[in-house]
């Protein structure tokens, strides 16, 4: 997801003014966000409990289930805690490289555990570390869970009985990651509409940067998956290299 932050102005005060503004029907923006969050949660539950992903298990076991879950929780928390920031035309865009743990999770854990891992990782960052307001925390968690559930559904539908390694799996993974990204983008757009915030004009350079970062994140995700396929411990140096690049940047 990409969040554009204004370089000037009191963002916190602007946010409070928006939250106090009631809608034409009498419901506040915060209340409407909570209602939309509930819809996202219902949709996620439907995909996981009665949808195609209801009875699916991990595609391939690279490590024990507890270790795989713990690793994914740490990875989801890490990418949320250290987003990549790019300044374009006076705007700072924050890019969360969630495609890496998401693609890895599509293979090594079940769809339910994948959603659980993302929820736990984001709850640590958004809830415990950043201490977001309840409606923001609820929306971020539900949006991330929906994106993960949808990505898992698309990935399994396309992958079928094929191996997670190879050109066919790249197509399945790309479609799944794109579906998750679109889901998150649509959810953010809906919340902006609920807040009655007009979408800022996006320059061609910003669109290009967003597309390049997304493609780079996907490519890195495939590298991590291929390395983990042959040796699960290979993820450790790759994660270290990624962390050093983000820190140096």
Beta strands, then each sheet from edge to edge (+ up, - down):
strand 1: 2-6
strand 2: 84-88
strand 3: 91-95
sheet 1: 1+ 3- 2+
end
